[in-house]
Amino acid sequence: TIGALVVAVVIIGALVVAVVIIGALVVAVVIIGALVVAVVIIGALVVAVVIIGALVVAVVIIGALVVAVVIIGALVVAVVIIGALVVAVVIIGALVVAVVIIGALVVAVVIIGALAVAVVIIGALVVAVVIIGALVVAVVIIGALVVAVVIIGALVVAVVIIGALVVAVVIIGALVVAVVIIGALVVAVVIIGALVVAVVIIGALVVAVVIIGALVVAVVIIGALVVAVVIIGALVVAVVIIGSLVVAVVIIGSLVVAVVIIGSLVVAVVIIGALVVAVVIIGALVVAVVIIGASVVAVVIIGASVVAVVIIGASVVAVVIIGALVVAVVIIGALVVAVVIIVALVVAVVIIGALVVAVVIIGALVVAVVIIGALVVAVVIIGALVVAVVIIGSLVVAVVIIGSLVVAVVIIGSLVVAVVIIGALVVAVVIIGSLVVAVVIIGALVVAVVIIGALVVAVVIIGASVVAVGLGHPTN
């Protein structure tokens, strides 16, 4: 049939493709064989070049040794002149060291100043972040109030609709039992809300006490330092300055720790405030549900009376007004806590700025002392070096001659080692090249097998499809 002819054509096409692929692989094998021959020839040339290079290096080394003997004679004469130059270089080097030390100290003073500016800027940023945080909390609270008003409005509409459904008396009776249980839960929520408010107030008082204590300690320490500086005399000034630097570092460290602790407390206060607001909103919603439940009971008892609806509306309005007042009190309290924290942070920044200025002044005095000490040490070192140069001068001549011979021996030995290593590398390159060619040939054969396998699978699938089509044809 036609299906059998199609299968035969597909199989012949696959065989033609396989023949073409095998022909391409044969061409690739011939090319790779030519490349292997080229690699072997190049390896032999490299070995010849390395041997010739080693001979040239040996000739150059012998010439260099002859030149070195002539140069050593001139060096003996130059050593006496170089001795005087060495003394001058040592003096100039000491001055350069002093200049470098002064430069480094100046850079340190500039860095300390920049850090002081950074501390002031960071303080301002912290204040801005606290203010922005308070505004974000206020926006969240206002949004929650809007959502609560919308929910209460929807509940009022539901109450009006429920007022007309007086028929469902049995179902509403069951809801009355649930309202009683919810009322008990509301009482527990109100008590927990009061405890949370008390914890927030106590936390704010503890933060204020910690801040005031830190300020008092800083004032006492600064006062004691001022009295000590006034009393102690000229030679003791350096010791007092170093001691005050250590104390200042300790104070700055304690203030940084206090700022970190206060920051974490502020975050905790904000989180607790948000939780209190959520509890108040949930409590107001639960109270609204209880009032609505009571109103439903009144509707069941009274019926579809308009008077009951008016009473329910008034109760809802009262709940909304009370909830808004509670939220306003919470917001005002949070703002008061934020103002107290901001004032304490500003005071801490001012104190840190003053301490930084004092550190810069003390640093300038220490720089002057270090420079004078360095100059004295440089004078002593220069004197000792002048004496040592006279003694070392005669030893340098002998050391130079012996050193040049040792260097020549080391160079020759290193060249021999280099020639051996290069030869081993050439052999390794030839072996690796042959292995790479074998890997390439094997990879090409694997690719051919994979491609032929894929073609066989495709032919089988196409043949099966053709046979299926032939068997389904009406003529068969």
C-alpha positions as CSV (number, residue, x, y, z in Angstrom):
1,T,0.0,0.0,0.0
2,I,1.0,3.7,0.0
3,G,1.9,3.5,3.8
4,A,4.5,0.8,3.1
5,L,6.0,2.9,0.3
6,V,6.2,5.9,2.7
7,V,8.0,3.8,5.3
8,A,10.5,2.6,2.7
9,V,11.2,6.2,1.6
10,V,11.7,7.4,5.2
11,I,14.2,4.5,6.0
12,I,16.2,5.2,2.8
13,G,16.3,9.0,3.7
14,A,17.6,8.1,7.2
15,L,20.3,5.8,5.7
16,V,21.4,8.7,3.3
17,V,21.7,11.1,6.3
18,A,23.8,8.5,8.2
19,V,26.1,8.1,5.2
20,V,26.6,11.9,5.0
21,I,27.4,12.1,8.8
22,I,29.9,9.2,8.6
23,G,31.6,10.8,5.6
24,A,32.0,14.1,7.6
25,L,33.5,12.1,10.6
26,V,36.0,10.5,8.2
27,V,37.1,13.9,6.9
28,A,37.4,15.2,10.6
29,V,39.6,12.1,11.5
30,V,41.9,12.9,8.5
31,I,42.2,16.6,9.5
32,I,42.9,15.6,13.2
33,G,45.6,13.2,12.1
34,A,47.4,16.0,10.2
35,L,47.1,18.2,13.3
36,V,48.8,15.4,15.4
37,V,51.7,15.2,13.0
38,A,52.1,19.0,13.1
39,V,52.1,18.9,17.0
40,V,54.9,16.3,17.0
41,I,57.0,18.3,14.6
42,I,56.4,21.6,16.7
43,G,57.4,19.7,19.9
44,A,60.7,18.6,18.3
45,L,61.4,22.2,17.2
46,V,60.7,23.5,20.8
47,V,63.2,21.0,22.2
48,A,65.8,22.2,19.8
49,V,65.1,25.9,20.6
50,V,65.4,25.2,24.4
51,I,68.8,23.4,23.9
52,I,70.1,26.3,21.8
53,G,68.7,28.9,24.4
54,A,70.6,27.1,27.2
55,L,73.9,27.3,25.3
56,V,73.3,31.1,24.6
57,V,72.5,31.7,28.4
58,A,75.8,29.9,29.4
59,V,77.8,32.2,27.0
60,V,76.1,35.3,28.4
61,I,76.7,34.3,32.0
62,I,80.5,33.8,31.3
63,G,80.6,37.3,29.7
64,A,78.7,38.7,32.7
65,L,81.3,37.3,35.2
66,V,84.1,39.0,33.3
67,V,82.3,42.3,33.4
68,A,81.5,41.8,37.1
69,V,85.2,41.5,37.9
70,V,85.9,44.9,36.2
71,I,82.8,46.5,38.0
72,I,83.9,45.2,41.4
73,G,87.2,47.2,41.1
74,A,85.3,50.4,40.4
75,L,82.9,49.6,43.3
76,V,85.7,49.5,45.8
77,V,86.6,53.2,44.9
78,A,82.9,54.2,44.9
79,V,82.2,52.7,48.4
80,V,84.2,55.5,50.1
81,I,82.2,58.2,48.2
82,I,78.9,56.4,48.9
83,G,79.6,56.3,52.6
84,A,79.4,60.1,52.8
85,L,76.2,60.0,50.7
86,V,74.7,57.4,53.0
87,V,75.1,59.8,56.0
88,A,73.3,62.5,54.1
89,V,70.5,60.1,53.0
90,V,70.0,59.0,56.6
91,I,69.5,62.6,57.8
92,I,67.1,63.3,54.9
93,G,65.2,60.0,55.6
94,A,64.7,61.0,59.2
95,L,63.2,64.3,58.1
96,V,61.0,62.6,55.6
97,V,59.8,60.2,58.4
98,A,58.9,63.2,60.6
99,V,57.0,64.8,57.7
100,V,55.1,61.6,57.0
101,I,54.2,61.3,60.8
102,I,52.9,64.9,60.8
103,G,50.9,64.3,57.7
104,A,49.3,61.2,59.1
105,L,48.4,63.0,62.3
106,V,46.8,65.9,60.3
107,V,44.8,63.3,58.3
108,A,43.6,61.8,61.6
109,V,42.5,65.2,62.9
110,V,40.5,65.8,59.6
111,I,38.9,62.3,59.9
112,I,37.9,63.0,63.5
113,G,36.3,66.3,62.4
114,A,34.4,64.5,59.6
115,L,33.2,61.9,62.2
116,A,31.9,64.7,64.4
117,V,29.9,66.2,61.5
118,A,28.6,62.7,60.6
119,V,27.4,62.2,64.3
120,V,25.5,65.5,64.1
121,I,23.9,64.6,60.7
122,I,23.0,61.1,62.0
123,G,21.3,62.7,65.1
124,A,19.2,64.9,62.8
125,L,18.3,61.9,60.7
126,V,17.2,59.9,63.8
127,V,15.0,62.8,64.9
128,A,13.5,63.0,61.4
129,V,12.9,59.2,61.4
130,V,11.1,59.3,64.8
131,I,8.9,62.2,63.6
132,I,8.1,60.3,60.4
133,G,7.3,57.2,62.3
134,A,4.9,59.1,64.6
135,L,3.1,60.5,61.5
136,V,2.9,57.0,59.9
137,V,1.4,55.6,63.1
138,A,-1.2,58.4,63.1
139,V,-2.1,57.7,59.5
140,V,-2.5,54.0,60.2
141,I,-4.7,54.8,63.2
142,I,-6.9,57.2,61.2
143,G,-7.2,54.5,58.4
144,A,-8.3,51.9,61.0
145,L,-10.9,54.4,62.3
146,V,-12.3,54.9,58.8
147,V,-12.5,51.1,58.4
148,A,-14.3,50.8,61.7
149,V,-16.8,53.5,60.8
150,V,-17.6,51.7,57.5
151,I,-18.0,48.4,59.3
152,I,-20.3,50.0,61.9
153,G,-22.4,51.6,59.1
154,A,-22.8,48.2,57.4
155,L,-23.8,46.7,60.8
156,V,-26.4,49.5,61.3
157,V,-27.9,48.6,57.8
158,A,-27.9,44.9,58.9
159,V,-29.8,45.8,62.1
160,V,-32.5,47.6,60.1
161,I,-32.8,44.6,57.8
162,I,-32.9,42.2,60.8
163,G,-35.7,44.4,62.3
164,A,-38.0,43.4,59.5
165,L,-37.1,39.6,59.8
166,V,-39.2,39.1,63.0
167,V,-40.3,35.7,61.7
168,A,-36.8,34.1,62.5
169,V,-37.5,34.3,66.3
170,V,-36.1,30.8,67.1
171,I,-32.7,31.5,65.2
172,I,-32.4,34.9,66.9
173,G,-32.9,33.3,70.3
174,A,-29.9,31.1,69.7
175,L,-27.9,34.2,68.7
176,V,-28.9,35.8,72.1
177,V,-27.1,33.0,73.9
178,A,-24.0,33.7,71.7
179,V,-24.2,37.4,72.6
180,V,-24.0,36.6,76.3
181,I,-20.8,34.6,75.7
182,I,-19.3,37.4,73.6
183,G,-20.1,39.9,76.4
184,A,-18.0,37.9,78.8
185,L,-15.1,38.0,76.3
186,V,-15.5,41.8,75.9
187,V,-15.0,42.2,79.6
188,A,-11.7,40.2,79.4
189,V,-10.5,42.3,76.4
190,V,-11.3,45.6,78.2
191,I,-9.2,44.4,81.3
192,I,-6.3,43.3,79.1
193,G,-6.4,46.7,77.2
194,A,-6.2,48.5,80.6
195,L,-3.1,46.4,81.6
196,V,-1.4,47.1,78.2
197,V,-2.0,50.9,78.6
198,A,-0.4,50.7,82.1
199,V,2.6,48.8,80.8
200,V,3.1,51.4,78.1
201,I,3.0,54.3,80.6
202,I,5.4,52.5,83.0
203,G,7.8,51.8,80.0
204,A,7.8,55.5,79.1
205,L,8.6,56.5,82.7
206,V,11.5,53.9,82.8
207,V,12.9,55.3,79.5
208,A,12.8,58.9,80.9
209,V,14.6,57.8,84.1
210,V,17.4,56.1,82.1
211,I,17.9,59.2,79.9
212,I,17.9,61.5,83.0
213,G,20.4,59.2,84.8
214,A,22.8,59.1,81.8
215,L,22.7,63.0,81.5
216,V,23.4,63.3,85.3
217,V,26.4,60.9,85.0
218,A,27.8,62.8,82.0
219,V,27.5,66.2,83.9
220,V,29.3,64.8,87.0
221,I,32.1,63.2,84.9
222,I,32.7,66.4,82.9
223,G,32.7,68.5,86.1
224,A,35.4,66.3,87.7
225,L,37.5,66.4,84.5
226,V,37.4,70.3,84.5
227,V,38.4,70.5,88.2
228,A,41.3,68.0,87.6
229,V,42.6,70.0,84.5
230,V,42.6,73.3,86.5
231,I,44.5,71.8,89.5
232,I,47.2,69.7,87.8
233,G,50.4,71.4,86.7
234,A,52.6,71.6,83.5
235,L,54.4,68.2,83.5
236,V,51.3,66.2,84.7
237,V,49.2,67.7,81.8
238,A,50.3,65.0,79.3
239,V,49.1,62.2,81.7
240,V,45.8,63.9,82.5
241,I,45.2,64.4,78.8
242,I,45.8,60.7,78.0
243,G,43.6,59.7,81.0
244,S,40.8,62.1,79.9
245,L,41.0,60.6,76.4
246,V,40.3,57.2,77.8
247,V,37.4,58.5,80.0
248,A,36.0,60.3,76.9
249,V,36.1,57.2,74.8
250,V,34.3,55.3,77.6
251,I,31.7,58.0,77.9
252,I,31.2,58.1,74.1
253,G,30.9,54.3,74.1
254,S,28.3,54.3,76.9
255,L,26.3,57.1,75.1
256,V,26.3,55.0,71.9
257,V,25.0,52.0,73.8
258,A,22.4,54.2,75.4
259,V,21.3,55.5,72.0
260,V,21.0,51.9,70.7
261,I,19.0,50.9,73.8
262,I,16.7,54.0,73.4
263,G,16.2,53.2,69.7
264,S,15.1,49.6,70.5
265,L,12.8,51.0,73.3
266,V,11.3,53.5,70.8
267,V,10.6,50.6,68.3
268,A,9.0,48.6,71.1
269,V,6.8,51.6,72.2
270,V,5.6,52.1,68.6
271,I,4.8,48.3,68.2
272,I,3.0,48.3,71.6
273,G,1.1,51.4,70.6
274,A,0.0,49.8,67.4
275,L,-1.1,46.7,69.3
276,V,-3.0,48.9,71.8
277,V,-4.8,50.7,69.0
278,A,-5.7,47.3,67.4
279,V,-7.0,46.1,70.8
280,V,-9.1,49.3,71.3
281,I,-10.5,49.0,67.7
282,I,-11.4,45.3,68.3
283,G,-12.9,46.1,71.6
284,A,-15.0,48.9,70.1
285,L,-16.2,46.4,67.4
286,V,-17.0,43.8,70.0
287,V,-19.0,46.4,72.0
288,A,-20.8,47.3,68.8
289,V,-21.6,43.7,68.2
290,V,-22.9,43.3,71.8
291,I,-25.0,46.5,71.4
292,I,-26.4,45.2,68.1
293,G,-27.2,41.8,69.7
294,A,-29.1,43.6,72.5
295,S,-30.9,45.7,69.9
296,V,-31.8,42.5,68.0
297,V,-33.3,41.1,71.2
298,A,-35.3,44.3,71.5
299,V,-36.4,44.0,67.9
300,V,-37.5,40.4,68.5
301,I,-39.5,41.5,71.6
302,I,-40.9,44.8,70.4
303,G,-41.2,43.8,66.7
304,A,-40.7,46.1,63.7
305,S,-41.1,49.1,65.9
306,V,-39.5,52.4,64.7
307,V,-38.7,53.4,68.2
308,A,-36.3,50.4,68.6
309,V,-34.5,51.4,65.4
310,V,-34.0,55.0,66.7
311,I,-32.6,53.7,70.0
312,I,-30.2,51.3,68.1
313,G,-28.9,54.2,65.9
314,A,-28.3,56.4,69.0
315,S,-26.3,53.6,70.7
316,V,-24.2,53.1,67.5
317,V,-23.4,56.8,67.4
318,A,-22.4,56.8,71.1
319,V,-20.1,53.9,70.5
320,V,-18.4,55.6,67.5
321,I,-17.9,58.9,69.5
322,I,-16.4,57.0,72.5
323,G,-14.1,54.9,70.3
324,A,-12.9,58.1,68.5
325,L,-12.1,59.7,72.0
326,V,-10.1,56.7,73.1
327,V,-8.1,56.6,69.9
328,A,-7.4,60.4,70.2
329,V,-6.1,59.8,73.8
330,V,-3.8,57.0,72.6
331,I,-2.4,59.2,69.7
332,I,-1.7,62.1,72.1
333,G,0.1,59.9,74.5
334,A,2.3,58.4,71.7
335,L,3.1,61.9,70.5
336,V,4.1,63.0,74.0
337,V,6.5,60.0,74.4
338,A,8.0,60.8,70.9
339,V,8.6,64.5,72.0
340,V,10.4,63.3,75.2
341,I,12.6,60.9,73.3
342,I,13.5,63.5,70.6
343,V,14.5,66.1,73.3
344,A,16.7,63.5,75.0
345,L,18.4,62.5,71.6
346,V,19.1,66.2,70.9
347,V,20.7,66.7,74.3
348,A,22.8,63.6,73.7
349,V,24.0,64.8,70.3
350,V,25.0,68.2,71.8
351,I,27.1,66.5,74.5
352,I,28.8,64.1,72.0
353,G,29.6,67.2,69.8
354,A,31.3,68.9,72.7
355,L,33.3,65.8,73.6
356,V,34.5,65.4,69.9
357,V,35.7,69.1,69.9
358,A,37.6,68.3,73.1
359,V,39.2,65.2,71.6
360,V,40.3,67.2,68.5
361,I,42.0,69.9,70.8
362,I,43.7,67.2,72.9
363,G,44.8,65.4,69.7
364,A,46.6,68.5,68.4
365,L,48.6,68.8,71.7
366,V,49.5,65.1,71.5
367,V,50.7,65.6,67.9
368,A,53.1,68.4,69.0
369,V,54.6,66.1,71.7
370,V,55.0,63.2,69.2
371,I,56.7,65.4,66.7
372,I,59.3,66.7,69.3
373,G,60.0,63.2,70.5
374,A,60.4,61.9,67.0
375,L,63.0,64.6,66.2
376,V,65.0,63.8,69.3
377,V,65.0,60.1,68.4
378,A,66.1,60.9,64.8
379,V,69.1,62.9,66.1
380,V,70.2,60.0,68.3
381,I,69.8,57.4,65.5
382,I,71.7,59.6,63.0
383,G,74.7,59.8,65.4
384,A,74.8,56.0,65.8
385,L,74.5,55.5,62.1
386,V,77.5,57.7,61.3
387,V,79.7,55.6,63.6
388,A,78.4,52.4,62.1
389,V,79.0,53.5,58.5
390,V,82.7,54.0,59.2
391,I,83.1,50.5,60.6
392,I,80.8,48.8,58.0
393,G,82.6,50.5,55.0
394,S,85.5,48.1,54.9
395,L,83.3,45.0,55.4
396,V,81.0,46.1,52.5
397,V,83.9,45.7,49.9
398,A,84.5,42.0,50.9
399,V,80.8,41.2,51.1
400,V,80.2,42.7,47.6
401,I,83.0,40.5,46.0
402,I,81.8,37.3,47.7
403,G,78.1,38.1,47.1
404,S,78.7,38.6,43.3
405,L,80.4,35.1,43.1
406,V,77.5,33.5,45.0
407,V,74.9,35.2,42.8
408,A,76.7,33.9,39.7
409,V,76.6,30.3,41.0
410,V,72.9,30.7,42.0
411,I,72.0,32.0,38.5
412,I,73.8,29.1,36.7
413,G,72.0,26.6,39.0
414,S,68.6,28.2,38.5
415,L,69.1,28.1,34.7
416,V,69.9,24.4,34.7
417,V,66.8,23.8,36.8
418,A,64.7,25.9,34.4
419,V,66.0,23.9,31.3
420,V,65.0,20.6,33.0
421,I,61.5,22.0,33.9
422,I,61.0,23.3,30.4
423,G,61.9,20.0,28.8
424,A,59.5,18.2,31.1
425,L,56.8,20.7,30.2
426,V,57.4,20.1,26.4
427,V,57.0,16.3,26.9
428,A,53.8,16.9,29.0
429,V,52.4,19.2,26.2
430,V,53.0,16.4,23.5
431,I,51.3,13.8,25.7
432,I,48.4,16.1,26.6
433,G,48.0,16.9,22.8
434,S,47.7,13.3,21.9
435,L,45.2,12.7,24.7
436,V,43.1,15.7,23.5
437,V,43.1,14.4,19.9
438,A,41.9,11.0,21.2
439,V,39.1,12.7,23.4
440,V,38.0,14.7,20.3
441,I,37.8,11.5,18.1
442,I,35.9,9.6,20.8
443,G,33.5,12.6,21.3
444,A,32.8,12.8,17.5
445,L,32.0,9.1,17.5
446,V,29.7,9.5,20.5
447,V,27.9,12.4,18.8
448,A,27.5,10.3,15.6
449,V,26.0,7.4,17.6
450,V,23.6,9.8,19.4
451,I,22.5,11.4,16.1
452,I,22.0,8.0,14.4
453,G,20.1,6.7,17.4
454,A,17.8,9.8,17.3
455,L,17.2,9.2,13.5
456,V,16.3,5.6,14.1
457,V,13.8,6.6,16.8
458,A,12.3,9.2,14.5
459,V,12.1,6.6,11.7
460,V,10.3,4.1,14.0
461,I,7.9,6.8,15.2
462,I,7.1,8.0,11.6
463,G,6.7,4.4,10.4
464,A,4.3,3.6,13.1
465,S,2.3,6.7,12.3
466,V,2.2,5.8,8.6
467,V,1.1,2.2,9.3
468,A,-1.6,3.6,11.6
469,V,-2.8,5.9,8.9
470,G,-2.7,3.1,6.3
471,L,-4.7,0.7,8.5
472,G,-7.3,3.4,9.1
473,H,-7.8,4.2,5.4
474,P,-11.2,3.1,3.9
475,T,-9.5,1.1,1.0
476,N,-7.8,-1.1,3.5
